[in-house]
Structure formats: structure tokens, C-alpha cells
Amino acid sequence: MRSIFAVALAAVCFAGPVSAQTVVGQAGVVDGDTLRVGETTIRLFGIDAPEGRQTCSREGREWPCGEAATGKLRSMIEGKTVVCRGRGFDQFGRTVAVCEAGGVELNRALIAYGWATAFQAYSQDYLADETRAKTARLGIWDSTFLLPADYRRTRAELVEQMHGYRAPPARDSTNAAAPAVMGRCAIKGNRNRRGQWIYHLPGMPYYEATRPEEIFCTEAEAQAAGYRRAIVR
């Protein structure tokens, strides 16, 4: 009965503008601060977790902190119904929301456990939680690392240097229109909810909603980097 109720509730919540409603359902994890409920991609409000392929340094050794942050979020929602209250959309068309699972607010918990940083450009809500995690050296705070926004900026600059192409702005705006991807370097590489590295071509389903972790000029480049083409159904 509980599962039937959850499905019915999810159907009701999807029947209208997502930004004005609560999205409820079983969720998949895209990365440390991004979920997918049904066909809706949700960016957790006010926090910024390490990117999927980002590494941190501890005692001179690199470790996959982006994968660890993703795993932490996955463990927090496993077997639970996720409730997300929308606050708008970001520049990639994703719903920006505060979410909870099992009565625990995911946004705040990820900050408190040290697996995300407070996204101060858009919210001051989690600064105290970040300070406590940093003082206790929890999660990524036990390491040396680039802030996720700086990591994305560095990656974008590298793409520009390699291809003479200016990559679209990083995902740092919560209410901007989705930018057009110009030039021939328009293939978006992204990690999906199953942890697979997928690339999307212009015109494919979900292309506009996909937040690129890497940009490629050709399919050969994407494949050489370990990505596979998105399956169009």
C-alpha cells in the first residue's frame, strides 16, 4: 500500500510547474549534489559538492573525493522516498530544491558531514554547518582541494585552451536561461545516475538539461576519454 501511495503522490506532484510544487519519489544519484526523480533532474539548493571526477589530496596522495561525495548521497537516499521542494531552475533547466529523505534534510546533512561546501553565492543557510565540519575536519575538509566552482572554472579554461572554444558558464546560477552551446565543441560529457560516463549530442533528448562535466569537439574525443554515446529510445 505504501508503494502505491508513493506512486500516486508522485503523479500528483508532477502534474504542474515543478518549481511551485513538491517532487516526491524514488531518486537516483547523478553526483554529490544532484538527484533525478523520474524525468526531473534536481540540483540541491545552497550546496556545492566535488564534481564526479574531482580528486582531493590527503598527505600528498590523491583520492576520488567526487566519487566519495556521490556515494555518501546515494547511501542517504537508498531505500527511501525523497521529498524535494522546488525553489526555481538553474541555467541548465534543472530544478533547484531542498530535499529530504527519511526525515533528514539532504542539503544540510551533506554539508554537516563534510561532503559538500556551502554555495555562498546563492545562500548563507549552511555556513554554520560548514564551519563545524571544517573545524572537525570531516569528509573533504580532511584534505586539500579546489572548491567545486574553482574546479569547474579550471576545467572550462582547459577546454578553451585546447579547442579555442569558450565553454558554457559553470552551473553557478539558479535562475538564468540555459545558454546555447556554440561552435563545433558542443558534445556534453556527464555521469549518469548509474555512474556511467555518457556523452550527449545536440538535439538528443535531455541534451539541454544535461550539465556538462566535460565538453568535446568530436565523438572520438569523448570515446577516448572513456565516455559512451547516450542511448536514444
C-alpha positions in Angstrom: 0.0 0.0 0.0 2.8 2.4 0.8 4.4 2.0 -2.6 1.0 2.6 -4.3 0.5 5.7 -2.3 4.0 7.0 -3.1 3.4 6.5 -6.9 0.1 8.2 -6.7 1.6 11.1 -4.7 4.4 11.4 -7.2 2.0 11.6 -10.1 0.1 14.4 -8.4 3.3 16.3 -7.7 4.5 16.1 -11.3 1.2 17.4 -12.7 2.2 21.0 -12.9 5.1 23.5 -12.7 7.8 21.8 -10.8 9.2 25.0 -9.3 5.9 25.6 -7.5 5.3 22.0 -6.2 6.9 19.3 -4.2 8.5 16.4 -6.1 8.2 13.1 -4.4 9.5 9.7 -5.3 12.4 7.2 -5.5 15.5 9.0 -6.6 18.7 8.2 -8.5 22.0 9.9 -7.8 23.8 11.8 -10.6 26.6 13.2 -8.4 27.2 14.6 -4.9 24.6 17.4 -5.2 22.3 16.3 -8.0 19.4 13.8 -8.0 17.0 12.5 -10.6 13.4 11.7 -9.6 11.6 10.3 -12.6 12.4 12.6 -15.5 13.2 15.5 -13.2 16.8 16.4 -12.5 17.2 18.1 -9.2 20.1 20.3 -8.1 20.4 20.6 -4.3 19.9 24.2 -3.2 22.7 26.1 -1.4 25.4 23.4 -1.6 28.2 22.5 -3.9 29.8 19.1 -3.8 33.0 17.9 -5.5 32.5 17.1 -9.2 32.2 13.4 -10.1 35.8 13.1 -11.3 37.3 15.6 -8.9 40.1 14.5 -6.7 41.3 15.8 -3.3 44.8 15.5 -1.8 45.5 13.9 1.6 49.0 13.5 2.9 50.3 14.0 -0.6 48.1 11.3 -2.1 45.1 11.9 -4.5 41.8 10.3 -3.7 38.5 10.4 -5.5 36.5 12.8 -3.3 33.9 13.4 -6.0 33.1 9.7 -6.1 33.0 9.6 -2.3 30.6 12.5 -2.1 28.4 10.8 -4.7 28.5 7.6 -2.7 27.5 9.4 0.5 24.4 11.0 -1.1 23.5 7.6 -2.5 23.7 6.0 0.9 21.5 8.7 2.4 18.6 8.0 0.0 18.9 4.3 -0.5 15.5 2.6 0.0 13.9 5.9 1.0 11.3 8.2 -0.6 12.8 11.6 -1.4 10.8 14.8 -1.0 12.1 17.8 -2.8 10.6 21.3 -2.5 11.5 23.4 -5.6 12.9 26.9 -5.4 13.3 27.5 -9.2 15.5 26.4 -12.0 19.2 26.7 -12.8 20.8 27.6 -16.1 20.7 24.0 -17.3 17.0 23.7 -16.7 17.3 21.6 -13.5 15.0 22.1 -10.6 16.8 23.7 -7.6 15.4 22.3 -4.4 15.8 21.5 -0.7 15.3 17.7 -0.4 14.9 15.3 2.5 14.8 11.5 2.9 13.8 9.6 6.0 13.2 12.9 7.7 16.7 14.1 7.1 17.4 17.2 5.0 20.0 16.1 2.5 21.3 19.6 1.7 22.2 20.3 5.3 23.4 16.8 6.1 25.9 16.7 3.2 27.4 20.0 4.5 27.4 18.7 8.1 29.2 15.5 7.2 31.8 17.4 5.2 30.8 16.1 1.7 29.8 19.4 0.2 30.6 23.1 0.6 28.2 25.9 1.3 27.4 27.6 -2.0 27.7 31.1 -0.6 27.0 32.9 -3.9 23.4 31.8 -3.6 22.7 31.0 0.1 24.1 31.7 3.6 21.9 29.0 5.1 24.6 26.4 5.6 27.6 28.4 6.7 27.4 27.4 10.3 27.2 23.7 9.3 30.2 24.1 7.0 32.2 25.8 9.8 31.6 22.9 12.2 32.5 20.3 9.6 35.7 22.2 8.6 36.7 22.6 12.3 36.2 18.9 12.8 38.0 18.0 9.6 35.1 15.9 8.4 34.8 14.5 4.8 36.7 16.6 2.3 37.8 19.0 5.0 40.5 16.5 6.0 42.1 17.1 2.6 43.4 19.8 0.3 41.1 20.6 -2.6 39.8 23.1 -5.0 36.3 24.5 -4.3 34.0 22.8 -6.8 33.3 26.1 -8.5 37.0 26.7 -9.0 37.5 23.2 -10.3 34.8 23.7 -12.9 36.3 27.0 -13.9 39.7 25.4 -14.3 38.2 22.6 -16.5 36.4 25.2 -18.6 39.6 27.2 -19.1 41.4 24.0 -20.1 38.7 23.2 -22.7 39.1 26.8 -24.1 42.8 26.5 -24.3 42.7 23.0 -26.0 40.0 23.9 -28.6 39.9 27.6 -28.8 36.3 27.4 -27.6 34.7 29.2 -24.7 32.7 26.6 -22.7 29.2 27.5 -21.4 29.2 29.0 -17.9 29.5 26.7 -15.0 26.4 25.7 -13.1 26.6 28.6 -10.7 23.3 30.3 -11.5 19.9 29.2 -10.2 17.6 31.3 -12.3 19.4 32.0 -15.6 18.3 30.9 -19.0 20.1 27.9 -20.4 22.9 29.1 -22.6 23.3 28.0 -26.2 26.3 25.8 -26.9 28.1 27.4 -29.8 30.7 26.2 -32.2 31.7 22.6 -33.1 32.7 21.8 -29.5 29.2 21.0 -28.4 29.2 17.4 -27.1 28.4 17.2 -23.4 30.0 14.6 -21.2 28.2 13.8 -18.0 28.0 11.0 -15.4 24.5 9.4 -15.2 22.6 8.1 -12.3 24.2 4.7 -12.7 27.7 6.1 -12.5 28.2 5.6 -16.3 30.1 8.3 -18.3 27.8 9.3 -21.1 28.0 11.9 -23.8 25.1 13.8 -25.4 24.9 15.3 -28.9 22.9 18.5 -29.7 19.3 17.5 -30.5 19.3 14.4 -28.3 16.8 14.0 -25.5 18.0 15.6 -22.3 20.8 17.5 -24.1 19.6 20.9 -22.9 19.1 19.7 -19.3 22.4 18.0 -19.1 25.1 19.7 -17.1 28.4 19.0 -18.8 31.3 17.9 -16.7 33.4 17.9 -19.9 32.9 19.4 -23.4 34.2 17.6 -26.5 34.5 18.6 -30.2 34.2 15.1 -31.7 32.7 11.8 -30.6 36.1 10.2 -31.0 37.4 12.6 -28.3 34.6 11.7 -26.0 35.1 8.0 -26.5 38.8 8.3 -26.0 38.1 9.9 -22.6 36.0 6.9 -21.5 32.5 8.1 -22.4 29.9 6.3 -24.4 27.1 7.8 -26.5 23.7 8.3 -24.9 21.1 5.7 -25.9 18.1 7.3 -27.6 14.9 5.4 -27.0 
